[in-house]
Amino acid sequence: MAAGAVDVPLEYVRLGLRFDRLEAGFVDAYTGDPRVRAQVADEPAPTPHQLRDRARDLLAELEVSGLPADRSAYLRGQLTGLECTARKFGGEPVGFVAEVAAYFQVDVALADPATYAAAHTELDRLLPGSGTLAERYAVHRRREECPPDRLEVAVHALSSALRDRVRGQYGLPEAETVRYEVVTDKPWSGFNYYEGAFRSRVAINADLPHRLGQLPHLVAHEAYPGHHTEHCRKERGLVERAARLEHTVFLVNTPECLMAEGLADLGVEAAIGEGWGPWAADVLGDLGLHFDGELAERIAAAAAPLNRVRQDAAILLHDRGADPDEVIAHLKRWGLVSHDRAVQQLRFLTDPLWRAYISTYVEGYDLLSSWLAARPAEQPVADRFLRLLDEPLTPAVVAAELATA
């Protein structure tokens, strides 16, 4: 670095930590030098305009920083997301679609209801019986519910089995560990708190019923080979070996979130692949927890297009001016969820910090699953997925690779 030049990665880290001064929880994880965080904590509280201007300054500095192309692309995406957040914090009007694009490098739009209708038709075939499809789907979900007093043991069993798989397929630091805890009164079903030094705390929300057929996805998403695995491998590779300081902080509403959530939602596919339902049924069956794994797998595939209903709800609410009752009705009709579940989903969509975040799951999964499927014929899934775990890829870079595949 030339004398007098701005250390953009370090200043990016400082800037990200300053956002947490205005919105607690904006820093999802920090594993860097505690002295840097202490210095930021001792500063006068920043204003949104100061954060906006600093993000713009660093974007300009990035152009003359001489950093490698992949590092510049990553930081450019992150700083663009921060600049938009600062404008939102300052009360500047930002349309919802533009907000999502600035945060996550994707354009969002309402889905075609015909896609949902086709999914309903397939689910109708898989769930015979009397009553409406929504009622039969609810019965299926209740049948699969994990007894609350067995939730912790079920999670630990799946975590251990997935961990064995991931250690063999992708490799993990010897010292890594995940600690699970059950919590309540949260707008999400599960959350990974990465603590650094290859340790994670995973919180699971007991307010929501957890289905045996969904638990493998939850554990894979939060731990193996999802968030925990990605954090561990990036801490060991990008931070410890490559000295890329920018990866010591993980910030909400930035492109890295879309990459992380898309990667995590591919966890079961990357660790188990086809046949994950019977595999999970065997693991949980040893605990006396029984469900039809084959049916669960078929229903999950049939219901996958309905994931977009939640993004529709966000667009209707924040872009189209729909009232909450209309949004709840949309979630119930097309998402086939109960009223209580729709209200819980609406809570997530109306949280000021998380309102745009639903797109990380919807667009992240679609983008990365398409990219994974477009790999060369001779390339194993694990080799392609390893790039997501190890490289500082961005949605824009992945989309560009997919366009030329």
C-alpha positions as CSV (number, residue, x, y, z in Angstrom):
1,M,0.0,0.0,0.0
2,A,1.4,3.4,-1.0
3,A,2.3,5.9,1.7
4,G,-0.8,8.0,2.7
5,A,-3.2,5.6,0.9
6,V,-6.4,4.6,2.6
7,D,-6.5,1.1,4.0
8,V,-10.0,0.4,2.5
9,P,-10.5,-3.1,4.1
10,L,-9.7,-1.7,7.6
11,E,-11.8,1.4,7.1
12,Y,-14.7,-0.8,5.8
13,V,-14.5,-2.8,9.0
14,R,-14.6,0.3,11.1
15,L,-17.5,1.6,9.1
16,G,-19.5,-1.6,9.5
17,L,-18.9,-1.5,13.3
18,R,-20.2,2.1,13.3
19,F,-23.5,0.9,11.8
20,D,-24.0,-1.2,14.9
21,R,-23.9,1.9,17.0
22,L,-27.1,3.1,15.3
23,E,-28.8,-0.3,14.9
24,A,-27.9,-3.1,17.4
25,G,-27.7,-6.4,15.6
26,F,-26.5,-4.8,12.3
27,V,-23.1,-6.6,12.9
28,D,-24.1,-10.2,12.7
29,A,-20.6,-11.4,13.6
30,Y,-17.2,-9.8,14.4
31,T,-14.0,-11.9,14.8
32,G,-11.4,-9.2,14.3
33,D,-9.1,-7.3,16.6
34,P,-11.1,-6.3,19.7
35,R,-9.1,-3.1,19.9
36,V,-10.7,-1.9,16.7
37,R,-14.2,-2.5,18.0
38,A,-13.3,-0.8,21.3
39,Q,-11.9,2.3,19.4
40,V,-15.2,2.5,17.4
41,A,-17.2,2.2,20.6
42,D,-15.3,5.1,22.1
43,E,-16.0,7.4,19.2
44,P,-18.9,9.9,19.3
45,A,-22.1,8.3,18.0
46,P,-22.1,8.6,14.2
47,T,-25.0,10.2,12.2
48,P,-26.6,8.4,9.2
49,H,-25.2,11.2,6.9
50,Q,-21.7,10.6,8.2
51,L,-22.0,6.9,7.5
52,R,-23.4,7.6,4.1
53,D,-20.6,10.0,3.2
54,R,-17.9,7.6,4.5
55,A,-19.3,4.7,2.4
56,R,-19.2,7.0,-0.7
57,D,-15.6,8.0,0.2
58,L,-14.5,4.4,0.5
59,L,-16.2,3.5,-2.8
60,A,-14.1,6.2,-4.5
61,E,-11.0,5.1,-2.7
62,L,-11.6,1.5,-3.8
63,E,-11.2,2.5,-7.4
64,V,-7.6,3.5,-6.8
65,S,-6.8,1.0,-4.1
66,G,-5.0,-1.5,-6.3
67,L,-6.7,-4.4,-4.6
68,P,-7.2,-7.7,-6.6
69,A,-10.3,-7.8,-8.7
70,D,-12.2,-10.3,-6.5
71,R,-11.5,-8.3,-3.4
72,S,-12.6,-5.1,-5.0
73,A,-15.8,-6.6,-6.3
74,Y,-16.6,-7.9,-2.9
75,L,-15.9,-4.6,-1.1
76,R,-17.8,-2.6,-3.8
77,G,-20.9,-4.7,-3.2
78,Q,-20.7,-4.4,0.6
79,L,-20.1,-0.6,0.5
80,T,-23.0,-0.1,-1.9
81,G,-25.3,-1.9,0.5
82,L,-24.0,0.2,3.5
83,E,-24.5,3.4,1.6
84,C,-28.1,2.5,0.9
85,T,-28.6,1.5,4.6
86,A,-27.2,4.9,5.7
87,R,-29.6,6.7,3.5
88,K,-32.5,4.7,4.9
89,F,-31.3,5.4,8.5
90,G,-31.3,9.1,7.6
91,G,-34.9,9.0,6.4
92,E,-34.1,9.4,2.7
93,P,-36.8,7.8,0.5
94,V,-35.6,4.6,-1.1
95,G,-38.1,2.4,-2.9
96,F,-38.3,-1.2,-1.8
97,V,-37.2,-2.8,-5.1
98,A,-34.2,-0.3,-5.3
99,E,-33.4,-1.1,-1.6
100,V,-33.2,-4.8,-2.3
101,A,-31.1,-4.2,-5.4
102,A,-28.6,-2.1,-3.5
103,Y,-28.3,-4.5,-0.7
104,F,-28.2,-7.8,-2.6
105,Q,-27.4,-7.2,-6.3
106,V,-30.7,-8.7,-7.4
107,D,-33.9,-7.3,-9.0
108,V,-37.2,-8.6,-7.5
109,A,-40.7,-8.7,-8.9
110,L,-44.0,-10.5,-8.1
111,A,-44.1,-14.1,-9.2
112,D,-46.6,-15.6,-11.6
113,P,-49.5,-17.1,-9.6
114,A,-49.6,-19.9,-12.3
115,T,-46.4,-21.2,-10.8
116,Y,-48.0,-21.4,-7.4
117,A,-51.1,-23.1,-8.9
118,A,-48.9,-25.8,-10.5
119,A,-47.2,-26.4,-7.1
120,H,-50.7,-26.7,-5.5
121,T,-51.7,-29.3,-8.1
122,E,-48.6,-31.4,-7.4
123,L,-49.2,-31.1,-3.6
124,D,-52.8,-32.0,-4.1
125,R,-51.7,-35.2,-5.8
126,L,-49.3,-36.0,-2.9
127,L,-51.8,-35.3,-0.2
128,P,-55.0,-37.2,-0.9
129,G,-57.9,-37.2,1.4
130,S,-60.9,-35.0,2.3
131,G,-60.8,-31.2,3.0
132,T,-59.1,-28.4,1.2
133,L,-55.5,-28.6,0.2
134,A,-54.5,-26.1,2.9
135,E,-56.3,-28.3,5.5
136,R,-54.6,-31.5,4.2
137,Y,-51.2,-29.8,4.2
138,A,-51.8,-28.6,7.7
139,V,-52.6,-32.2,8.8
140,H,-49.4,-33.4,7.1
141,R,-47.4,-30.7,9.0
142,R,-49.0,-31.6,12.3
143,R,-48.3,-35.3,11.7
144,E,-44.6,-34.4,11.2
145,E,-44.2,-32.1,14.2
146,C,-41.4,-32.8,16.6
147,P,-42.5,-33.0,20.2
148,P,-41.1,-29.9,21.9
149,D,-39.4,-32.0,24.6
150,R,-37.6,-34.0,22.0
151,L,-36.5,-31.0,19.8
152,E,-33.0,-30.7,21.4
153,V,-32.1,-34.3,21.1
154,A,-33.3,-34.5,17.5
155,V,-31.3,-31.4,16.6
156,H,-28.1,-32.9,18.2
157,A,-28.6,-36.2,16.4
158,L,-29.0,-34.5,13.0
159,S,-26.1,-32.2,13.7
160,S,-23.8,-35.0,14.6
161,A,-24.7,-37.0,11.5
162,L,-24.3,-34.0,9.2
163,R,-21.1,-33.0,10.8
164,D,-19.6,-36.4,10.0
165,R,-20.6,-35.9,6.4
166,V,-19.2,-32.4,6.1
167,R,-15.9,-33.3,7.7
168,G,-15.4,-35.9,5.1
169,Q,-16.7,-33.9,2.1
170,Y,-15.4,-30.4,2.8
171,G,-13.1,-30.5,5.8
172,L,-13.4,-28.5,9.1
173,P,-11.0,-27.2,11.6
174,E,-10.4,-29.7,14.4
175,A,-11.4,-27.2,17.0
176,E,-14.8,-26.3,15.5
177,T,-17.9,-26.6,17.6
178,V,-21.6,-25.7,17.6
179,R,-23.6,-25.1,20.7
180,Y,-27.4,-25.2,20.4
181,E,-30.0,-23.4,22.5
182,V,-33.8,-23.1,22.4
183,V,-35.2,-19.5,22.5
184,T,-38.6,-17.8,22.2
185,D,-40.1,-14.5,20.9
186,K,-38.0,-14.2,17.8
187,P,-39.1,-13.4,14.2
188,W,-37.0,-16.3,12.7
189,S,-37.0,-20.1,13.1
190,G,-33.2,-20.4,13.7
191,F,-30.2,-18.1,13.9
192,N,-26.4,-18.7,13.9
193,Y,-24.3,-16.5,16.1
194,Y,-20.7,-17.0,15.0
195,E,-18.4,-16.3,17.9
196,G,-15.0,-16.7,16.1
197,A,-12.3,-19.2,16.7
198,F,-14.4,-21.8,14.8
199,R,-17.3,-21.6,17.4
200,S,-21.0,-21.0,16.8
201,R,-24.0,-20.7,19.0
202,V,-27.2,-21.7,17.1
203,A,-30.5,-20.5,18.5
204,I,-33.7,-22.4,17.6
205,N,-37.1,-20.6,18.1
206,A,-39.5,-22.8,20.1
207,D,-42.4,-20.5,19.3
208,L,-42.7,-22.2,16.0
209,P,-43.5,-25.9,15.5
210,H,-40.6,-27.7,14.0
211,R,-41.4,-30.6,11.6
212,L,-39.2,-33.7,11.6
213,G,-39.0,-33.4,7.8
214,Q,-37.8,-29.8,8.0
215,L,-35.3,-30.2,10.8
216,P,-32.5,-31.6,8.5
217,H,-32.8,-28.3,6.5
218,L,-32.7,-26.2,9.6
219,V,-29.6,-27.9,11.0
220,A,-27.8,-28.0,7.7
221,H,-28.6,-24.3,7.1
222,E,-27.3,-23.1,10.5
223,A,-24.4,-25.5,11.0
224,Y,-23.3,-28.2,8.6
225,P,-22.6,-27.3,5.8
226,G,-24.3,-23.9,6.1
227,H,-23.4,-20.8,8.1
228,H,-21.1,-22.4,10.7
229,T,-19.1,-24.3,8.1
230,E,-18.8,-21.2,5.9
231,H,-17.7,-19.0,8.7
232,C,-15.1,-21.6,9.8
233,R,-13.6,-22.1,6.4
234,K,-13.5,-18.4,5.5
235,E,-12.0,-17.6,8.9
236,R,-9.2,-20.2,8.3
237,G,-8.7,-19.4,4.6
238,L,-9.6,-15.7,3.8
239,V,-8.7,-14.3,7.3
240,E,-5.9,-16.4,8.7
241,R,-4.1,-17.4,5.6
242,A,-5.0,-14.6,3.1
243,A,-5.1,-11.8,5.7
244,R,-8.3,-10.4,4.2
245,L,-9.5,-8.2,7.0
246,E,-12.9,-7.4,5.5
247,H,-14.0,-11.0,6.3
248,T,-13.7,-10.4,10.0
249,V,-17.1,-8.6,10.1
250,F,-20.4,-9.9,8.8
251,L,-23.0,-7.2,8.1
252,V,-26.7,-7.4,7.6
253,N,-28.3,-6.2,4.3
254,T,-25.2,-6.6,2.2
255,P,-24.5,-9.0,-0.8
256,E,-22.7,-11.4,1.4
257,C,-26.0,-12.1,3.1
258,L,-27.6,-13.3,-0.1
259,M,-24.6,-15.6,-0.7
260,A,-24.6,-16.9,2.8
261,E,-28.4,-17.7,2.9
262,G,-28.4,-19.2,-0.6
263,L,-25.5,-21.4,0.3
264,A,-27.1,-22.4,3.6
265,D,-30.4,-23.3,1.9
266,L,-28.5,-25.6,-0.3
267,G,-27.0,-27.4,2.7
268,V,-29.0,-30.6,2.6
269,E,-28.4,-30.9,-1.2
270,A,-24.7,-30.4,-0.8
271,A,-24.2,-32.7,2.2
272,I,-26.7,-35.5,1.4
273,G,-28.3,-34.9,-2.0
274,E,-31.1,-37.1,-3.3
275,G,-32.4,-39.5,-0.7
276,W,-32.1,-37.0,2.2
277,G,-35.6,-37.8,3.4
278,P,-35.0,-41.5,4.1
279,W,-31.5,-40.6,5.4
280,A,-33.0,-38.2,8.0
281,A,-35.8,-40.7,8.8
282,D,-33.2,-43.3,9.7
283,V,-31.2,-40.8,11.9
284,L,-34.4,-39.7,13.8
285,G,-35.9,-43.2,13.8
286,D,-33.1,-44.3,16.1
287,L,-34.5,-41.8,18.6
288,G,-38.0,-43.2,18.3
289,L,-39.1,-40.2,16.1
290,H,-40.7,-41.5,13.0
291,F,-41.9,-39.8,9.8
292,D,-42.1,-40.8,6.1
293,G,-38.8,-39.5,4.8
294,E,-39.6,-40.4,1.2
295,L,-42.9,-38.4,1.3
296,A,-41.3,-35.5,3.0
297,E,-38.7,-35.3,0.3
298,R,-41.3,-35.3,-2.5
299,I,-43.5,-32.7,-0.7
300,A,-40.5,-30.5,-0.1
301,A,-39.7,-30.5,-3.8
302,A,-43.3,-29.9,-4.8
303,A,-43.6,-27.0,-2.4
304,A,-40.3,-25.3,-3.3
305,P,-41.9,-22.8,-5.7
306,L,-44.0,-21.5,-2.8
307,N,-40.9,-20.0,-1.2
308,R,-41.5,-17.0,-3.4
309,V,-44.8,-16.2,-1.8
310,R,-42.9,-14.6,1.1
311,Q,-41.1,-12.3,-1.2
312,D,-44.4,-11.4,-2.9
313,A,-45.7,-10.5,0.5
314,A,-42.8,-8.1,1.0
315,I,-43.3,-6.5,-2.4
316,L,-47.0,-6.1,-1.8
317,L,-46.4,-4.6,1.6
318,H,-43.5,-2.2,0.9
319,D,-43.8,-1.5,-2.9
320,R,-47.5,-1.9,-3.7
321,G,-48.9,-0.4,-0.6
322,A,-51.0,-3.4,0.4
323,D,-52.5,-3.4,3.9
324,P,-51.4,-6.2,6.3
325,D,-54.7,-8.1,6.1
326,E,-54.3,-8.3,2.3
327,V,-50.7,-9.6,2.7
328,I,-51.8,-12.2,5.3
329,A,-54.5,-13.4,2.9
330,H,-51.9,-13.7,0.1
331,L,-49.6,-15.8,2.4
332,K,-52.4,-18.0,3.4
333,R,-53.8,-18.5,-0.1
334,W,-50.7,-19.2,-2.0
335,G,-48.2,-20.2,0.8
336,L,-50.8,-22.7,2.3
337,V,-49.9,-21.5,5.8
338,S,-52.1,-21.0,8.8
339,H,-53.2,-17.6,10.0
340,D,-50.8,-17.7,12.9
341,R,-47.9,-18.7,10.6
342,A,-48.8,-15.9,8.2
343,V,-48.8,-13.4,11.1
344,Q,-45.4,-14.6,12.2
345,Q,-44.1,-14.2,8.6
346,L,-45.5,-10.7,8.5
347,R,-43.7,-9.9,11.7
348,F,-40.4,-10.7,10.0
349,L,-41.4,-8.6,6.9
350,T,-42.2,-5.5,9.0
351,D,-39.1,-5.6,11.2
352,P,-37.2,-2.4,10.2
353,L,-33.8,-4.2,10.1
354,W,-35.1,-7.4,8.4
355,R,-37.9,-6.2,6.0
356,A,-35.8,-6.7,2.8
357,Y,-34.0,-9.8,4.1
358,I,-36.5,-12.3,2.8
359,S,-35.0,-11.9,-0.7
360,T,-31.7,-13.4,0.5
361,Y,-33.5,-16.7,0.9
362,V,-35.7,-16.6,-2.2
363,E,-33.2,-15.1,-4.7
364,G,-30.2,-16.6,-3.0
365,Y,-31.5,-20.1,-3.3
366,D,-32.6,-19.7,-6.9
367,L,-29.4,-18.1,-8.0
368,L,-27.0,-20.5,-6.3
369,S,-29.0,-23.6,-7.1
370,S,-29.0,-22.7,-10.8
371,W,-25.3,-22.0,-10.6
372,L,-24.6,-25.3,-8.8
373,A,-26.7,-27.2,-11.4
374,A,-24.8,-25.4,-14.3
375,R,-21.4,-26.9,-13.2
376,P,-19.4,-28.8,-15.8
377,A,-20.6,-32.4,-16.2
378,E,-17.5,-33.9,-14.8
379,Q,-17.4,-31.6,-11.7
380,P,-18.8,-33.1,-8.4
381,V,-21.3,-31.0,-6.5
382,A,-18.9,-30.9,-3.5
383,D,-16.2,-29.2,-5.7
384,R,-18.6,-26.5,-6.9
385,F,-20.1,-26.0,-3.4
386,L,-16.6,-25.6,-1.9
387,R,-16.2,-22.4,-3.9
388,L,-19.1,-21.0,-2.1
389,L,-17.6,-21.9,1.3
390,D,-14.1,-20.6,0.5
391,E,-14.2,-17.7,-2.1
392,P,-15.4,-14.1,-1.7
393,L,-18.0,-14.6,-4.4
394,T,-20.8,-12.0,-4.9
395,P,-24.3,-12.4,-6.5
396,A,-23.1,-10.3,-9.4
397,V,-20.1,-12.5,-10.0
398,V,-22.2,-15.7,-9.8
399,A,-24.8,-14.3,-12.1
400,A,-22.1,-13.4,-14.6
401,E,-20.6,-16.9,-14.4
402,L,-24.1,-18.4,-14.9
403,A,-24.7,-16.3,-17.9
404,T,-21.7,-17.6,-19.7
405,A,-22.1,-21.3,-18.6
